[in-house]
Amino acid sequence: MRADFLPFSPPSIGEEEIEEVIDTLRSDWITTGPKVKRFEQEFANFLGAPTALAVNSATSAMRVGLATLGVGAGDEVITTPMTFCSTAHVIEHAGARPVLVDVRPDTLTIDPALVERAVTARTKALLPVHLYGHPCDMAALLDIARRHNLHILEDAAHALPARYGGRLIGSPVVTDHQLPVKTLTAFSFYATKNMTTAEGGMLTGDPDLIEQARLWALHGMSHDAYKRYSAEGSWCYEVVLPGYKCNMADIEASLGLQQLKKLPGFQTRRREIVARYHAAFGALPEVETPTEHAEVESAWQLYSLRLNLNRLTIHRAQFIEELKALNIGASVHFIPIHLHPYYANKYGYQPDDFPVAYREYMRLVSLPLHPRLSDQDVTDVIEAVTGLVEKYRKG
């Protein structure tokens, strides 16, 4: 057993980030200013996106995105129960109804066939979640959106830098249909994500949509503080929308500028760890390893193992507790939306209303996966999991 506890997902911060933050603190500008602008541009360039808007969280990116797409009272937005609660919350905040549909058994991403059946006259948008870093079936979802004249807001909190059909998630979606499909993509830079700004998020999309989102993100004001108070600015502004307070600060952007440079290296290390996990756990019939489809490149934000409980004499909660006793941090992603009291009570959901999400949730265990893991750390995780499987194997 390890002598010290292995954290589930700590950030990977180096001297470069610290120096960039110090540089900001010594400047005349610490809130939304030149480094946010630079971070937006470099992030858009990284993805090949036309433009980007930095905000204080992926939740804010989605909330601003829905407002930009015109989602409001009486509308419906189709999304998945297998996600963090904020995905559904932002739909509620907009005054719309989150319409949940079940997920595919292999990737646990939203099932396009069920999306098709859930579309009604009230449906305004789709909000797919690229779960664990694995992109949804965007070709099928775009086809549905085109035929029903819907918009798409992608929850890509896990999906930097994931690819679908060779295209980085967040880069432009080419449409060749007469009906306009507006698409936006929301990213997260929370402390546990593939790159971090401590707290923060980004919204990418067409320039006209992002300019509208920019108004929603800062009180609906025509000029932000940098444009008002810097030497090149003017004190005069107009409020043109009842906007929110979602802006990112230059201190956070300072972290992002350096983290973005390191992201390719972070991803190389993540994939090395995933390969070792696959090799070790793929031979165990008592567990199921995550899937990566041929047409995608997962960002591998999480490594969510699934226990084959019919082959074990232990349940999931005990499995995680025993990992903890072995000094291995683990978690569960996610408790499905329809199991939370707010949504269960408001919409009358029962656990089996989304049988795939409920069944798979009951056997999920997320293992440590981050660039700070040493080879010995990975060995410790593998030995802990295989040891528990051998200890609690039926027969």
N, C-alpha and C positions, 0 to 999 in steps of 0.2 A: 504494500500500500504506500502511496505517496506520503511524504512527511508534511507537505503543505497543501492547502486547498487550491485547486485549479479553477480560476474564475471562468464562468460560462462565456462571456464575450466582452473583455475590456477593450478600450480604445488603444490604437497604436499611434502614440504621439512622440515625435522626436524633437531634437533641438531646432530643426528648421521651423516647425510650427511655433515653438516658444519664441524664437527670434522675430518671426513675423508679427506675432501678437505684441511683443515689446515695441517693435517699430510703430505699430498702430497707437499704442498707449502713449508713446512719446510724440505723436503727431498732434495736429489740431483737431482731428476728427476721429471719433470712436463709434458713432452711430452710423446710420445708412449714408454712405459717401463713396469716395473713389475706389476703395477696395471691394465694396459690394459690386460696383459697376464692373470692375475688372474680373471679379469672380464669375459674374453672370456671363460675360463674354467668353472667358476661357472654358467655362462649363459647356456653353453652347457649341464652341469650336470642338471640344472633345467628342461630343455626341454627333456633330454634324447637324445640329438643330438650327433653325433660322434665328431664334432668339430665346432668352430665358429670363425668368423673374425669380430673384432670391427672396425667400420669406422665412418666417421664424419656425416653421415646422411643415411636415408633409400634410398634416391635418389642415393647416392654413392654406396650403397649396390646393388641396381638394376643395375646401370651402370657397376660396376665391374662384377656382375653376368652375364650380357649379354656378356661381353667380354670373360669371362671364358667359356661360352657355345658356343663361336665361332660365335656369331651373328654379321653380318657385312653388307656391301653394297650389295644391291640386294635382301637381305632376307626380309621376312615378319614375323611379330610377332603379334599374335592375342591377343587383349585385349579388355577392356570395356570402353565405354564412361563415365560411372558413377564412376569417380575417380578424384583424384587431378591431376593437369597437369603434374607433374613429372613422372607419370607412362608412359605417352606417350612420354614425352621429352627424356627419356633415350633411347628409341627406335630410335628416330630421331638422337640423338647424336651418336648412333652406325652406322648410315648410312643406317639403315633399314627402312621399312615402318610399322607404326602401323596400323593394320587392326582392325577396331572397329566392334564389334557385340553387339547386344542389350542385355538387362538384363531380369532376371525373375521378374515378377510383385510383388512377395511376398517379397523376400529378397533383390532385386535389385543387386544381384550378377550375374556374366556372365552366359548366357544361353548356356549350353553345346550343345543343338540341333543346335543352330545357329553357334557355334564354328565349329561343324562338317561340316556344309555347306560352311564355309569360308576357309577351308584348301585348299591350292593350292600346286603346285610343288615348289613354292618359300617359303612356310611356314617353318620356322626353329624352332620356339618355341611358347609356350603359356605363357601369363603373366596374370593370373587371380588375381583379387583383393578381399581379404576377407573383404568386406565392412562393416563398423560400428562394426567390431568384429565378424561378422557372416561368418563362412567359406563357400567357394564355394562348389559345388558338385564335390569334388575331385575324387571320384570313376569314375564318367563319364568322367572327364577331363583326368585322367590317362589312361582310356581305349582308348580315342581318340589319346593320345600321343603314346601309344604302337603301335596301328594299323598303324599310319602314321609316326612312327619313329621321333617323335618330343621331344624337351626338355621342361621342365617346370620351370619357375621362379615365385615363389609365392610372390605377394606383400602383406605382412603380417603387414604393418604399423599399422593396427588397431587390429591385431589378437593376441596380447600377453595378457593373455595366453588362447587362444581359443582351443577347441578340435573338432575333426571330427572323428566320429566312435570310440571315446575313446582315440584317439591319439592326443597329443599336436601338434598343427601346428608348423612346424620347426623340429620335430623329424623325424627319417628315414621313408621313404615311401617304403614299401615292394613291390617288383615287382616280378612276377613269369613268365614273358613273355620272349621269346628269344631275342627280340629287346631291346637294352639298352635305358632306359629313364633316362637322367640326370635331377636331380631336385635340386634346390636351393631355399632358403627362405630368404626374406629380411624383417627386422624389423626396426621400428622407435622408437627413444627415445627423440623425440621432446618434448618441454615443455608441450604440451597439452595431451600427450599420457599416457597410463596406468601406466607407469613408465618412468622416464626421466633422461637424462644426460645433460639437457639443449639443446644441439644439439647432434646428434649421431645416429648410427644405427648398425645393426649386420646382418651378412650373415651366415646361417648355411647350412650344406650339408656334403657330403662324404669328408673324409680327402684329397683325391687326388684333388678334385675340389677346396676345400678351400685353399690348398697350392698354386694352380694356381692363385686363386683369390687374395691371399696375395701378389703375385708379381704385379698383376695389380693395387692393391690398393696403392702402394708406389713406383712410378716411374719405376716399373719393375726391382727394385734392389734386388740382392740376399741377402742382409743384411740390416736390418733397423738400425736406429741410436743407439738403445740400444745395438745391437750386435756389433756395430762399436766402440762405445765410453765408454762402461762400462768395468769393470775390466776383464770380461770374454770374451770380444769381440776382433775383429780384424779390423784394418783400411781398409782392402782390401775388395772390393765388385765388382760385375759385374752387368751391366744392360743387362737383357736378354729379356725385353719386353718394348715397348713404353708406360709405365704405367701412372697412374694418381696420384694425391695427395689427398688421401681419408682417411688417418689414424686418429684414435681417440687419444686424449691426456690422460695422466694419471689423469689430473684434472677432466675431464669428467667421466672417468672410476670410479673415487672415488665416485661420485654421484651414478653411476650405481650399485656399490657393495652394497651400503646400500639400495637403492631403490628395488633391487631384493629381498632382505630379507623381505621387507614390502609388496611386490606384492600380496601374498595370502590374507593379510588383506585388502589391497586396493580393491581386487576383491570381497571379502565378502560384503564390504560396497556398492560397485557399484550394486551388485545384490539386496541388500536390497532396494536401491533407485528405481531400475527398478521395483521391485515388487510393490512398492507404486504407481509409475506412471501407471503401468498396471491396478491396481485396480481402480484408479481414472479415467483414460481416457478410459478404456475398456467399460465403461457404456455410453459413449458419442457417438452417431451415427454421430456427426459432425467431428470426427477425427478417424484416423486409427493408432493403435499402432504397433510397430515393431514386426516382426515374429522371432521366434526361433524354428528351426526344431528339431524333436525328436533326430536325430542322431548327433546333434552338441551341443556344449556348447559355446555360444558366449562370447567373451571377453568384450562385452558391452562397447566398446570404445566411442560410441556415442548413444544417444537416439534420433532417428529421427522420430518425429511424422509426420503424413501426414494429411493435412486438406482435408476434403470432401467439396470442394468449392461449390458444387451444393446445399449444405445445409446451407451455410453461405452467409451473405451479405458483406463479407470482403475478400480482396485478401491477398495473402501470405505476400507481402512486408508490407502492413499496419498492419497485425497481429504481425509481428516482431517489428515494430515501437511502437505499443501499449504495447507490452511486455516491451520494453525498457523504455517507459514512466512510467511503473509500477516498474521500477528498476530491471527487470529480463533480464539478458543477453541471447541472442539466436543467432543462425546462420543458414546457409544452407550448406549442404554437399551432393553433390557438384554441381557446374555449370558444366554440361556435357562437355566433351572434344570437341565435334563437334560444340558447340556453340561459342567457343573462336575464334576470328578472324584469328589467325595463321592457325589453322587446317581447319576452314571453307573455307578460301581463297585458301589454298594449295590443298585441296582435294575436294573442291566443295560441301561440306556438306550442307544440308538443315536441319532445326530443326526436321522435321518429318522423317528423314532418320533412326532414332532410336526412334521410337514412344513411347516405354515404358519408356526409360530413360528421354525423354523430358517431357512426361505427368507427371511422378512422381516427377521430379525435380520442376515443377511448384507449387507443394503443400507441399514440404518438409520444416519442421522447426525442427532444432536440439535444444533440451533443455539442460540446465545445468546437467551434470552428472560427478561427481568427488568425491573422498573420503572426501574432506573438507566440503561438504555439511552437515549442521546440520539437525536434524529432522524438525526444524522450517523453514530452507531454503527450504526443499522439500515441506513442507506445503505451503509456499509462492508461489512456482512455480505452484503447483497444483491449488491453489486458483486463481492465475492470469490467467492461461489457461482456467479453467472452467468458470471464470467470463467473459472472452472475448467470449467464445462460447455462453454463455447465452445472452450476450449483442447483438451479431450479428447472432443469430440463425434465419433462415428464418421461417416466419410464427408466 
